[in-house]
Amino acid sequence: MRYALPLLLLATPAFASVPPHSGIIHTRSMPELSDIALFVMAVGGVWLARRALRKRFAKQAGATPETASKD
C-alpha cells in the first residue's frame, strides 16, 4: 500500500496524450466562465452577510426586520 502513491505519481505523466502547454500564447477576448462564477459567488456572499448583519442590528435595536430601513 505504501508503494501505491509513488507509483501512481510516477505513472500519471505517461497517461497524458496531449502536452500540457502548446507554447502558443492566445489573447483573452473575454472573461472565463470561472471568473464570472467567482464574481457571482462573491456578490452573493456579500449580500448574505449584509442581510444577516441588518437582521442582527435590527434585533439589537428592538425593531423587527420588517420595520427596519432597507438599504
NUDREN-626955 format. One line per field, with one value per residue: x, y, z of N, C-alpha, C in turn. Coordinates in nm, 2 decimals. Layout:
! residues N
n_xx = X/...
n_yy = Y/...
n_zz = Z/...
ca_xx = X/...
ca_yy = Y/...
ca_zz = Z/...
c_xx = X/...
c_yy = Y/...
c_zz = Z/...
This chain:
! residues 71
n_xx = 0.08/0.20/0.35/0.19/0.10/0.35/0.40/0.17/0.19/0.42/0.34/0.15/0.21/0.27/0.02/-0.08/-0.20/-0.20/0.01/0.08/0.11/0.10/0.27/0.20/0.08/-0.23/-0.45/-0.67/-1.01/-1.24/-1.38/-1.32/-1.55/-1.53/-1.43/-1.65/-1.83/-1.71/-1.72/-2.00/-2.05/-1.91/-2.05/-2.30/-2.22/-2.15/-2.40/-2.55/-2.41/-2.45/-2.73/-2.77/-2.63/-2.79/-3.03/-2.94/-2.86/-3.10/-3.25/-3.11/-3.16/-3.42/-3.62/-3.82/-3.72/-3.88/-3.97/-3.74/-3.51/-3.44/-3.16
n_yy = -0.12/0.12/0.17/0.24/0.51/0.66/0.51/0.57/0.85/0.85/0.72/0.89/1.11/0.96/0.88/1.10/1.22/1.46/1.73/1.94/2.22/2.41/2.61/2.83/3.15/3.29/3.56/3.71/3.74/3.77/3.74/3.43/3.16/3.07/3.29/3.46/3.31/3.31/3.58/3.61/3.44/3.58/3.82/3.72/3.62/3.86/3.99/3.81/3.83/4.10/4.11/3.94/4.09/4.32/4.21/4.13/4.37/4.51/4.35/4.39/4.66/4.66/4.66/4.51/4.31/4.38/4.64/4.78/5.00/4.95/4.89
n_zz = 0.00/0.07/-0.15/-0.35/-0.39/-0.47/-0.71/-0.85/-0.88/-1.04/-1.27/-1.38/-1.57/-1.79/-1.89/-2.01/-2.31/-2.46/-2.48/-2.20/-2.24/-2.53/-2.61/-2.75/-2.73/-2.64/-2.69/-2.45/-2.50/-2.36/-2.02/-1.85/-1.79/-1.53/-1.39/-1.40/-1.25/-1.00/-0.94/-0.92/-0.70/-0.50/-0.49/-0.40/-0.15/-0.01/-0.02/0.14/0.39/0.45/0.48/0.70/0.90/0.90/1.00/1.26/1.38/1.37/1.54/1.78/1.83/1.90/1.71/1.46/1.18/0.96/1.00/1.00/0.83/0.49/0.30
ca_xx = 0.00/0.28/0.42/0.08/0.11/0.46/0.38/0.06/0.25/0.52/0.27/0.05/0.25/0.26/-0.11/-0.12/-0.18/-0.18/0.11/0.01/0.12/0.15/0.37/0.13/0.01/-0.35/-0.50/-0.80/-1.11/-1.35/-1.35/-1.36/-1.67/-1.50/-1.42/-1.79/-1.89/-1.64/-1.78/-2.14/-2.05/-1.87/-2.17/-2.39/-2.17/-2.16/-2.54/-2.60/-2.36/-2.52/-2.87/-2.75/-2.59/-2.91/-3.12/-2.88/-2.86/-3.24/-3.29/-3.05/-3.22/-3.56/-3.71/-3.83/-3.65/-3.97/-3.98/-3.61/-3.49/-3.37/-3.06
ca_yy = 0.00/0.24/0.19/0.28/0.66/0.69/0.45/0.65/0.98/0.82/0.68/0.99/1.18/0.86/0.87/1.23/1.21/1.59/1.80/2.04/2.35/2.41/2.71/2.94/3.24/3.34/3.68/3.69/3.83/3.79/3.66/3.29/3.13/3.05/3.43/3.51/3.24/3.36/3.71/3.60/3.39/3.69/3.91/3.65/3.62/4.00/4.01/3.73/3.89/4.23/4.07/3.89/4.20/4.41/4.14/4.13/4.51/4.54/4.28/4.45/4.79/4.63/4.67/4.39/4.33/4.43/4.78/4.84/5.06/4.86/4.96
ca_zz = 0.00/0.08/-0.28/-0.44/-0.42/-0.55/-0.84/-0.92/-0.92/-1.14/-1.40/-1.42/-1.69/-1.90/-1.94/-2.08/-2.45/-2.51/-2.40/-2.11/-2.29/-2.67/-2.63/-2.82/-2.63/-2.70/-2.62/-2.39/-2.56/-2.26/-1.90/-1.85/-1.71/-1.38/-1.34/-1.38/-1.14/-0.88/-0.91/-0.87/-0.57/-0.41/-0.47/-0.32/-0.01/0.04/0.00/0.26/0.51/0.48/0.52/0.84/0.99/0.92/1.10/1.39/1.44/1.39/1.66/1.90/1.85/1.94/1.60/1.38/1.05/0.86/1.02/0.98/0.70/0.40/0.22
c_xx = 0.09/0.35/0.31/0.09/0.23/0.45/0.27/0.12/0.35/0.45/0.18/0.09/0.25/0.13/-0.16/-0.10/-0.16/-0.08/0.04/0.01/0.17/0.26/0.32/0.06/-0.11/-0.39/-0.64/-0.90/-1.22/-1.31/-1.39/-1.49/-1.65/-1.48/-1.56/-1.85/-1.83/-1.70/-1.92/-2.14/-2.01/-1.98/-2.27/-2.35/-2.18/-2.31/-2.59/-2.54/-2.42/-2.66/-2.86/-2.72/-2.71/-3.01/-3.07/-2.89/-3.01/-3.29/-3.23/-3.11/-3.37/-3.66/-3.71/-3.77/-3.75/-3.98/-3.85/-3.59/-3.41/-3.28/-3.06
c_yy = 0.13/0.27/0.24/0.42/0.70/0.63/0.53/0.78/0.96/0.79/0.79/1.06/1.08/0.85/0.99/1.21/1.35/1.66/1.91/2.18/2.35/2.51/2.83/3.02/3.30/3.46/3.65/3.79/3.86/3.71/3.52/3.27/3.12/3.19/3.49/3.44/3.28/3.49/3.70/3.54/3.49/3.78/3.85/3.64/3.75/4.03/3.94/3.79/4.02/4.20/4.02/4.00/4.29/4.34/4.15/4.27/4.55/4.48/4.34/4.59/4.77/4.64/4.54/4.41/4.39/4.58/4.85/4.89/4.96/4.94/4.91
c_zz = 0.00/-0.06/-0.38/-0.48/-0.50/-0.70/-0.92/-0.97/-1.04/-1.27/-1.45/-1.55/-1.81/-1.97/-2.02/-2.23/-2.52/-2.42/-2.32/-2.16/-2.44/-2.70/-2.71/-2.72/-2.71/-2.62/-2.56/-2.45/-2.46/-2.14/-1.92/-1.77/-1.56/-1.32/-1.31/-1.27/-1.01/-0.84/-0.86/-0.73/-0.46/-0.38/-0.38/-0.17/0.06/0.07/0.13/0.39/0.55/0.54/0.67/0.93/1.01/1.02/1.24/1.46/1.46/1.52/1.79/1.93/1.89/1.83/1.53/1.25/0.94/0.87/1.00/0.84/0.62/0.31/0.08
